Amino acid sequence: MDIKKIISGMTLEEKIALCTGGDFWHTKEMPQHGIPAIMMSDGPHGLRCQAAEADMIGINESLPATCFPTAVTSGATWNRELYAAEGEAIGKEGAAAGVSVVLGPGCNIKRNPLGGRNFEYISEDPYFAGHMAAAFIKGQQSTGVASSVKHFAVNNQEYKRQNGDSQLDERTFREIYLTPFEIAVKEGHPGTVMCSYNKINGTHASDSKELLTDILRTEWGFDGLVVTDWGALNDRIEGYKAGCDLNMPGGSQFMEKVTAEAVRSGKLDESYIDATVERILRLVAQSQGITKPEIDWDAHHALALKVAEQGAVLLKNENNILPLCENDMVLIGHMTANLRYQGSGSSHINPTKLVNITDAMPGVPCCACGDAQGNITEQDLREAVEAAKKQKVAIVVVGLPDSYESEAFDRDHMRLPDGHNKLVGAVAEANPNTVVVLLGGSAMELAWADKVKAILYMGLPGQAGGEAVANLLTGKANPSGKLTETWTISYDDVISKDTFGKKNTEYREGIYVGYRYYDKAGKPVRYPFGYGLSYTSFEYSALCVQDRRVTVQVKNTGKCAGAEVVQLYIAPPKGGIFRPVKELKGFARVELEPGESNTVEFTLDDRSFAIWSDGWKIPGGTYTVQIGASSRDIRLEQDVEISGEEIPAPAWQQGIWYESLSGRPSREEWESLMGHPVPVIPEPRKGRFNMDSTCMEMKDHSLVMKIQYMVTENIIAKGFGGKKDMSDPSYKMMLTCATDCPMRSVIISGGGAMSDSLAQGLLHMANGHYIKGLAAMLKK
Ligand code: BGC
């Protein structure tokens, strides 16, 4: 493909048209220029390739594909090689289906446990999320299929995800929210980056030159393509200037005319469009080299099993009650036979097969009481108690139902369903040997944790989840997963509690996300970051820090083979500018036979010590290298002198929250961190509605929008047998996506059904200007 020659032969209109997809999943083909279309499909934990009817949120069936555990579980393996193998398998399945780009991995930070997509994200820690994402990308791209690291950036909640504003200070932006992307881009070299829906400090990601050019391309050296999240493009002209390339999904002609006019009138330099077209054509050209492999579906299922086993986290194991013999068990709970194994939304996979826990242990008695919503009747409880009494050990399987967590909406609270809590309580009372197997995509409140003997957290373990549970409970596999987010005792302990889930989100806690807050504030937690038990034990010794090379010996001191995840944290010098008490800067998973020991090696670099202060700078002083089994289980440590700069604490820091971490940061304290007053953004209202306003926001102020809302609601309900059931996650998600999406996004995602002028007209009407609205609608 002679890209330069192709571009020089294209008209301006053709070039602009190429920058929007052809349909929901394809780029445009332009046979007159020898440009074929390429296909994209969702990931990130399996291939969601929709052959026929396409939709954004996983309602319509896709081709069968291996459903790997979601990132909550695969992340908990702390195993880069295994995650790379998963990426490679997904890449192969994509290549075989003719897909050129698989949309993943997701490496947004889990800022708050209620984030609806936490299950799709890797961690609360930026270093960890970045390195795991990079490994996945390398694995996937080894097949020729490009990755799309997403959602760039600061997209940490689902509420108002399409027009909300993430407001944060520069240091937090760099150290916490950009770092995972930076590592993923610099190490993984993804073919594409997906820009997020939200605004960052008032500017949509798709419009942000700072984000998409200055940081991503100039600073980090990214030379691939930026694709919008589906419907995320805010302004085509600003997007070109920012370095936002491909507008997806395709089908509309959003702002194409005005863009051509802007070029002709000199408002937009054509070179921006040429640069975007070149990047699209480069991706198309690279895709031509992808070969279609044969897929060994059984091998991929076995890989999914391995990931699920290694990603399981043993949270508690009193008196070493686990592992167990099958003959001693009874299985209790709806999820034993209806495994919650993946999340809802665009990552929803149509699995090649599904192994429930009951399938994997057919000989074990089972009482699969309760329903899919987590409801338990008195009769269910009686049956469960009876069943529990008959066996030595009761295995209760509980977790978050599908309706609790999904793309497009956040969780309402951090609890399990009341029915599940009651079930655990009743069984634990009936049988002192109660073990809980827990399913769900993010941290949960576990009021009954002290009443049960063991807790095995599986996350969302994918299609082989049932086999993994069986192997882990019986000791065929030894748990080695560790938590990638802190589990608090209660939601009240979560530092972002008051600011999460608002349209304009003040990231008041700054850099104190996850263990960075809990560990410095000395808050008791249920389970710390990096925590997880094993059926064996490990001893750490011989820490040696020489220059930037760190080695440590780890020995398996127990009776069975196992794996330990060794974590390296760096503690900063005392005093000076505020910092967390420790930050993860290295991790390694080591497999050991009983009695075996091995040396684990880490290499530190400047970033291990640096902070962001108008650039990455190392405050000089005495640092401590800490080696631990979790952020709160430091086994060995050694001081090191690091030369660097004098970075004094800013004058405003003294005595305020960022130093003391006592209580919660006030708005005034946060404004000190931001470095300027932050005006409160007014709620949108009649007269001020614009292309960024949603039908949901306008419906209570405008009859036209109320009608549009009702029509949309009824159309969606039709697909669900006429039921407007908000407890059905698919319905809730569909309705939210369709009605809480900005007008511009309705144009883009409507595939041509809503023209620019129709949307403009409706908007004028919503603002109370009916004549203007009619005129706009009639305009060609
Ligand atoms: C999601 C993306 C996804 C895209 C395409 C969007 O709604 O945010 O993660 O890749 O849809 O399905």
Residues whose N, C-alpha, C, O or C-beta is under 5 A from the ligand:
A	BS01	BGC	D42 D55 M56 L103 D229 W230 S346
